[in-house]
Amino acid sequence: MLDFFSKYLSWGSLKDEYIDIYVSEFSEKELHDMIAFYQTSTGKKALRSMPQLMSRGAQIGSRRVQENAHILRQI
């Protein structure tokens, strides 16, 4: 399993595709601005907090779907 993840999901194996995603969405100046922001204390805090924030957001979405599943089934 570790060999699989190392080969197919490591940063080295994904880096170029992530670069393509960011380059397609942001100008060179915007990328430099982002780098500068993430080097600040607030940017570093944002990076540390991001996984938890994303998880909490997913929980909200999941809860909302569960609370309204009966409406979804009717539709």
C-alpha positions, -999 to 999 in steps of 0.1 A, spaced: 0 0 0 28 24 9 46 16 -24 14 24 -43 8 57 -26 45 66 -29 44 59 -66 10 73 -76 0 98 -49 32 113 -37 39 150 -41 66 142 -66 41 123 -88 13 149 -85 33 182 -85 32 189 -122 -6 184 -124 -11 207 -94 11 233 -111 -11 231 -142 -42 236 -121 -29 267 -104 -14 281 -136 -47 277 -153 -66 297 -126 -41 323 -115 -18 348 -132 19 349 -124 14 380 -103 -15 363 -84 7 333 -77 35 355 -63 9 373 -42 -3 340 -28 32 329 -20 38 361 -2 6 357 18 13 322 28 47 333 41 30 356 66 19 344 100 -18 347 89 -11 327 58 7 300 77 -22 298 101 -46 295 71 -25 266 58 -25 249 91 -63 254 96 -73 245 61 -77 207 65 -99 212 96 -119 239 79 -125 217 49 -135 188 71 -159 210 91 -174 223 58 -179 188 45 -197 178 78 -220 208 74 -229 197 38 -234 161 49 -256 170 78 -277 193 56 -282 165 30 -292 141 58 -316 166 73 -333 171 40 -330 136 25 -368 133 25 -370 163 2 -343 149 -21 -362 115 -23 -394 134 -33 -376 152 -60 
